[in-house]
Amino acid sequence: MAARKWFSSFFPTVKAQEEEDIVDPQTVLREKCAQHGSAPQLWEKYQACNERVGSRSQTAETCVEELFDYLHELDHCVTKTLFSKLK
């Protein structure tokens, strides 16, 4: 116990203030962008591909191209405003 008092006299304890939940601005912008432009159509195309591939027992088809198209559209939309929201 004495060692603890000695330690705290040289190194004061600092407690962080309670902060509200931090929200990632990229996540918020992605949610908004997912509803605009061609993103909904690309999402539907990706979902249709997933259902088609999932219904087959053996297939070489993947949905990587559809996923990349969708993510590219989201990223393109997000980058327009993301950096203005960063601190």
N, C-alpha and C positions, 0 to 999 in steps of 0.2 A: 504494500500500500504506500509506503514511504517513497519507493521508486517511482510510483505513478505521480505523486505530487511533484517530485523533482522534475520528472519529464514534462509535466504540464506547465511548470514555471518557465521552462525554456521554449517549449513549443505549444503555444496556445491552441485550443481546439476551435476550429472554425466549422460552423454548421451552415449548410446551404439553405437559402430561403426556399420555401415551398413555391414551386412554379406550377402553372397550369400545364396540362398535357401538351407536349410538343407534337405538332402535326407536320408531317413531311409535305412541303408544298408540291413536290412532284407527284405524290399520290393523289392529292386533291385535283391537280390539273389533269392527270390521266383520267380520273373519273369523269370530269367535265368533257374532255376531248373524246372520250369513248361514245358520247352521245351526239357528236357533231360531225359534219363532213361525210366522208366515205367510211369512217370507222365502223358504224353499225353494220354496213353491208359486208365489210371485210370480216367482222366478227361472225356474222351469219355464215359466211363462206367457210371460215375456220371450223365452226361448230358442225356444219354439214360434213366436212371432211372427217372430223373426229368420229362422227356417228357412222359414216361409211366404213372407215378403217376398223372401228371397234366391232362392227357387225361381221367382219370376216375373220375366219380362223387363221388363214395364212395369206399374207399379202406383203408385198415389198413397198407398198405405198406408205408414205409418211405425210404428215401435214406441216412439215417444216416451212415450206414456201408460204403457205397461207398464214402461219403464225408470224413469220418474218414480215410479211406484207402488213399485217395488222399492227404489229409493234412499231414498224417504221412509220406508219400513219400517226400513231399515238405520239411517238417521239417528235415527229415533225411539228405537230400541233403544240406540244408541251414546250418545246424550245423557244417558241415565239415569246412567251411571258415568264418562263421559269427564272431566268437570271435576274429579272427585275424584282423578284420576291425573295431572293436570298440575301442574307445579312452579311 
